[in-house]
Amino acid sequence: MRTRTKVAVPILAVAVLVAWYAFRPERLVVNRRVDEAMPNAPGALAAQPLESGRLYSILHPTEGVDFVLKPRINRASGKSGQSVTVLLEQNGLTKTVEGSHVLVATGRTPNTQGIGLELAGVELSHSGYIKVNENLQTTAPGVWAIGEVAGSPQFTHVSVDDFRVVYASITGGKRVTTGRQNPFCLFTDPEFARIGLSEKEAKRQGIAYRLFKIPMNAVMRATTLSETRGFLKALVEIEGEHILGFTALGVGAGEIIASVQIAMTSGLPYTTLRDSILTHPTLVEGLIPLFSSSASKAESTAKDNRTGLLRKRVSH
């Protein structure tokens, strides 16, 4: 059997997984470690797919893909492209995976060594990123840094905003990097997009919330496109109506998220989206049934509001 093995997958490598699977190997084995997320990506970038739980099964609903979660890779031997053997350990059990190809995704390292930054007075963090403040000013007077090398989330659209921050700093503006809403989208099939808090982040921070969630088959446009895999979900504060976070896994997720982001950055209540007349049939129209659905409620407990959250079904 011709098997392709993917080892230690950072979440952004999921997009590569989708492309690889298009070659239709007879079997694809994916070993994914929770701690393999890119360190300078938003925290929930790693946690969210595990939190949603169904990401991998939705991306690959057909047979021929095995997922080995949180393994320890003990040994790999052979030559990729010919024959390889990977010895791994999971839950105390040893497993041997044999195949023809291995793809190892290890994340990125800032290219800041050996270019004379120390001569200019530009300091680096222990991880090799350039130290900057909220205006992206470095430790050297008159020197700014933007993009991934400055430790910004590793997305092109964030680097573009970094430029706007630097431009504002130079021209007397007040734009800063703190408090930014940084959306992301994995252009998988279907797309996976998120902005703001995830459920896991909200629980970790002890933030109570209402959770709205619908499957994509409740979005009429998705039905007409015969692309009903996935879901939409949103976190809304309990004592108010502001949106705390939004996740979309489905067709056009990267487009749907923009409307929610604008509402969040403008401080609009979720009811504005719920009660708007949106063009039919469009994907963004799915925000109406999403915010019209019944919400579950996660409340902080008096015992420990950092980790203890009670959940119950409530009407909104």
C-alpha positions as CSV (number, residue, x, y, z in Angstrom):
1,M,0.0,0.0,0.0
2,R,1.3,3.4,-0.9
3,T,1.2,5.6,2.2
4,R,2.2,9.2,2.7
5,T,3.0,10.2,6.2
6,K,2.8,13.7,7.6
7,V,4.7,14.3,10.9
8,A,4.3,17.0,13.6
9,V,1.9,19.3,11.8
10,P,1.6,23.0,12.8
11,I,-1.9,24.1,12.2
12,L,-1.0,26.3,9.1
13,A,0.3,23.1,7.5
14,V,-3.2,21.8,7.4
15,A,-3.6,23.7,4.2
16,V,-0.6,21.8,2.8
17,L,-2.3,18.6,3.9
18,V,-5.4,19.4,1.8
19,A,-3.2,20.0,-1.2
20,W,-1.3,16.8,-0.7
21,Y,-4.4,14.8,-0.3
22,A,-5.5,16.0,-3.7
23,F,-2.9,13.7,-5.2
24,R,-5.0,10.9,-3.8
25,P,-2.5,8.7,-2.0
26,E,-3.8,5.3,-1.1
27,R,-3.4,6.3,2.6
28,L,-2.4,9.4,4.4
29,V,-1.3,9.3,8.1
30,V,-1.2,12.5,10.0
31,N,0.6,12.9,13.3
32,R,-0.4,16.1,15.0
33,R,1.0,17.4,18.2
34,V,-0.8,20.1,20.2
35,D,2.4,21.9,21.0
36,E,3.5,22.3,17.4
37,A,1.7,25.6,16.8
38,M,3.8,28.4,15.4
39,P,4.9,30.3,18.5
40,N,4.2,33.8,17.2
41,A,0.8,33.0,15.7
42,P,-2.3,34.0,17.8
43,G,-2.8,31.5,20.6
44,A,-6.1,30.2,19.4
45,L,-4.6,29.4,16.0
46,A,-3.4,26.2,17.5
47,A,-6.2,25.5,19.9
48,Q,-9.2,26.3,17.7
49,P,-9.1,23.3,15.4
50,L,-8.9,21.0,18.4
51,E,-11.6,22.9,20.1
52,S,-13.9,22.6,17.1
53,G,-13.0,18.9,17.1
54,R,-14.4,18.2,13.6
55,L,-12.0,20.2,11.5
56,Y,-10.0,17.2,10.2
57,S,-13.0,15.0,9.7
58,I,-14.7,17.7,7.7
59,L,-11.7,18.4,5.6
60,H,-11.3,14.8,4.8
61,P,-14.7,13.0,5.2
62,T,-13.7,10.1,3.0
63,E,-11.7,7.0,3.9
64,G,-8.0,6.9,3.6
65,V,-6.8,9.4,6.2
66,D,-5.7,8.3,9.6
67,F,-5.1,10.9,12.3
68,V,-2.7,10.1,15.1
69,L,-3.1,12.9,17.7
70,K,-0.5,14.0,20.2
71,P,2.1,11.3,19.4
72,R,5.7,11.1,20.4
73,I,8.0,10.5,17.4
74,N,10.7,8.1,18.6
75,R,12.5,7.3,15.3
76,A,12.3,7.7,11.6
77,S,14.3,5.7,9.0
78,G,14.5,5.3,5.3
79,K,14.3,7.8,2.4
80,S,11.3,10.0,1.7
81,G,10.1,9.3,-1.8
82,Q,11.1,5.7,-1.7
83,S,10.4,4.0,1.6
84,V,10.1,5.3,5.1
85,T,9.3,3.9,8.6
86,V,8.2,6.1,11.5
87,L,8.2,4.7,15.0
88,L,5.8,6.6,17.3
89,E,4.3,6.3,20.8
90,Q,0.7,7.3,21.7
91,N,-1.0,6.7,25.0
92,G,1.8,4.4,26.1
93,L,1.5,2.2,23.0
94,T,4.1,1.9,20.3
95,K,3.1,2.1,16.7
96,T,5.0,1.7,13.4
97,V,3.9,3.6,10.3
98,E,5.4,2.6,7.0
99,G,5.0,4.7,3.8
100,S,6.6,6.2,0.7
101,H,6.8,9.9,1.7
102,V,7.3,12.0,4.8
103,L,6.5,15.7,5.1
104,V,7.8,17.3,8.3
105,A,6.5,20.8,9.2
106,T,8.4,22.6,11.9
107,G,7.3,26.2,11.8
108,R,9.5,29.2,11.1
109,T,12.6,30.8,12.6
110,P,13.3,34.6,12.2
111,N,16.1,35.3,9.9
112,T,17.9,37.9,12.1
113,Q,21.2,36.2,12.9
114,G,24.5,37.4,11.4
115,I,23.2,40.5,9.7
116,G,24.8,43.1,12.1
117,L,21.7,44.1,14.1
118,E,23.7,44.3,17.3
119,L,26.0,46.9,15.6
120,A,23.0,49.1,15.1
121,G,21.8,48.7,18.6
122,V,18.8,46.6,17.6
123,E,18.1,44.0,20.3
124,L,16.5,40.6,19.8
125,S,14.3,38.5,22.0
126,H,15.4,35.1,23.3
127,S,13.5,33.6,20.3
128,G,15.4,35.7,17.8
129,Y,12.6,38.2,17.0
130,I,13.3,42.0,16.9
131,K,12.3,43.7,20.1
132,V,9.7,46.4,19.4
133,N,7.1,48.5,21.3
134,E,3.5,49.1,20.5
135,N,4.6,51.5,17.8
136,L,7.0,48.9,16.3
137,Q,10.0,51.0,17.3
138,T,13.1,49.0,18.0
139,T,15.7,49.6,20.7
140,A,17.7,51.6,18.2
141,P,16.5,55.3,17.8
142,G,14.9,55.9,14.4
143,V,14.6,52.3,13.5
144,W,11.3,50.4,13.2
145,A,10.6,46.8,12.3
146,I,7.4,45.3,10.7
147,G,6.0,41.9,9.9
148,E,6.9,38.5,11.2
149,V,10.5,39.4,12.1
150,A,9.1,41.8,14.6
151,G,7.1,39.1,16.3
152,S,3.7,40.1,14.7
153,P,1.3,37.3,13.9
154,Q,2.5,35.5,10.7
155,F,-0.1,36.8,8.3
156,T,0.3,39.1,5.3
157,H,-2.7,41.3,6.3
158,V,-1.1,41.9,9.7
159,S,2.2,42.9,8.1
160,V,0.2,45.4,6.0
161,D,-1.3,46.9,9.2
162,D,2.2,47.0,10.7
163,F,3.2,49.4,7.9
164,R,0.2,51.6,8.9
165,V,1.4,51.6,12.5
166,V,4.9,52.6,11.5
167,Y,3.7,55.2,9.1
168,A,1.5,56.7,11.8
169,S,4.4,56.7,14.2
170,I,6.6,58.6,11.8
171,T,3.9,61.1,10.8
172,G,2.6,61.8,14.3
173,G,-0.4,59.4,14.2
174,K,-1.5,57.3,17.1
175,R,-2.0,53.8,15.6
176,V,-0.5,51.0,17.7
177,T,-0.4,47.2,17.6
178,T,-2.0,46.6,21.0
179,G,-5.7,45.8,21.0
180,R,-5.8,44.8,17.3
181,Q,-8.3,42.3,16.1
182,N,-6.2,39.9,14.0
183,P,-8.4,37.6,11.9
184,F,-7.1,34.6,10.1
185,C,-8.3,32.2,7.4
186,L,-6.9,28.8,6.4
187,F,-7.7,28.4,2.7
188,T,-8.5,24.8,3.0
189,D,-11.5,23.0,1.5
190,P,-13.7,24.2,3.1
191,E,-12.1,27.4,4.5
192,F,-11.5,27.9,8.2
193,A,-11.6,31.4,9.6
194,R,-11.7,33.0,13.1
195,I,-11.5,36.3,14.9
196,G,-11.6,37.2,18.5
197,L,-11.9,34.7,21.4
198,S,-12.3,31.0,21.0
199,E,-14.2,29.0,23.6
200,K,-11.0,27.7,25.0
201,E,-9.5,31.2,25.4
202,A,-12.7,32.5,27.0
203,K,-12.7,29.6,29.5
204,R,-9.0,30.1,30.3
205,Q,-9.6,33.8,31.0
206,G,-12.8,33.2,33.0
207,I,-15.0,35.1,30.6
208,A,-18.6,34.2,30.6
209,Y,-20.3,34.0,27.3
210,R,-23.3,32.9,25.2
211,L,-22.5,30.5,22.4
212,F,-24.4,30.6,19.1
213,K,-23.8,27.8,16.7
214,I,-25.4,26.4,13.5
215,P,-24.3,23.9,10.9
216,M,-23.6,25.2,7.4
217,N,-26.6,23.3,6.1
218,A,-28.7,26.0,7.8
219,V,-27.2,28.6,5.5
220,M,-29.3,28.6,2.3
221,R,-26.5,29.7,0.0
222,A,-24.3,26.8,1.2
223,T,-27.2,24.5,0.4
224,T,-27.6,25.9,-3.1
225,L,-23.8,25.4,-3.7
226,S,-24.1,21.8,-2.3
227,E,-21.3,22.8,0.1
228,T,-22.8,22.1,3.5
229,R,-19.8,20.9,5.4
230,G,-18.9,22.9,8.6
231,F,-20.5,25.3,10.9
232,L,-20.7,28.9,12.1
233,K,-20.4,29.9,15.7
234,A,-20.1,33.1,17.8
235,L,-19.3,34.0,21.3
236,V,-21.4,36.9,22.8
237,E,-21.0,38.5,26.2
238,I,-23.6,37.6,28.7
239,E,-24.1,41.0,30.3
240,G,-24.3,42.8,27.0
241,E,-24.6,42.2,23.3
242,H,-21.1,42.6,22.0
243,I,-19.5,39.8,20.0
244,L,-16.4,38.3,21.7
245,G,-15.4,35.9,18.9
246,F,-16.5,34.2,15.7
247,T,-15.5,31.0,13.9
248,A,-16.5,29.8,10.5
249,L,-15.6,26.4,9.0
250,G,-17.3,26.2,5.6
251,V,-17.5,27.5,2.1
252,G,-16.6,31.2,1.9
253,A,-15.6,31.4,5.6
254,G,-13.0,34.0,4.8
255,E,-15.6,36.3,3.3
256,I,-18.2,35.8,6.0
257,I,-15.8,36.7,8.8
258,A,-15.3,40.2,7.4
259,S,-18.9,41.3,8.3
260,V,-18.5,40.0,11.8
261,Q,-15.1,41.7,12.2
262,I,-16.5,45.1,11.2
263,A,-19.3,44.7,13.7
264,M,-16.7,43.8,16.4
265,T,-14.3,46.6,15.7
266,S,-17.2,49.1,15.5
267,G,-18.7,47.9,18.8
268,L,-22.0,46.9,17.3
269,P,-24.3,44.5,19.1
270,Y,-24.8,41.1,17.6
271,T,-28.5,42.0,17.1
272,T,-27.4,44.5,14.4
273,L,-26.4,41.5,12.2
274,R,-29.3,39.4,13.3
275,D,-31.9,42.1,12.5
276,S,-30.3,43.4,9.2
277,I,-31.9,42.7,5.8
278,L,-29.1,40.8,4.1
279,T,-29.1,39.9,0.4
280,H,-30.6,36.5,-0.3
281,P,-29.2,34.0,-1.1
282,T,-25.7,34.9,0.1
283,L,-23.3,33.2,2.6
284,V,-23.2,36.2,4.9
285,E,-27.0,35.9,5.2
286,G,-26.2,32.9,7.4
287,L,-25.4,35.3,10.2
288,I,-29.1,35.9,10.6
289,P,-30.0,32.3,11.5
290,L,-26.8,32.0,13.5
291,F,-27.7,34.9,15.8
292,S,-31.4,33.9,15.8
293,S,-30.6,30.5,17.1
294,S,-30.8,29.4,20.7
295,A,-27.6,30.0,22.6
296,S,-25.8,27.9,25.3
297,K,-24.5,29.9,28.2
298,A,-21.1,29.5,29.9
299,E,-21.0,31.3,33.2
300,S,-18.0,31.7,35.6
301,T,-18.5,29.9,38.8
302,A,-18.0,31.5,42.2
303,K,-15.5,28.8,43.1
304,D,-13.0,29.6,40.4
305,N,-13.9,32.0,37.6
306,R,-10.6,31.3,35.8
307,T,-11.4,27.6,34.9
308,G,-14.8,26.8,36.2
309,L,-17.5,27.5,33.7
310,L,-21.1,26.2,33.8
311,R,-23.0,25.7,30.6
312,K,-26.7,25.5,30.1
313,R,-29.2,26.2,27.3
314,V,-30.8,29.6,27.3
315,S,-32.9,31.8,25.1
316,H,-31.3,35.0,23.9
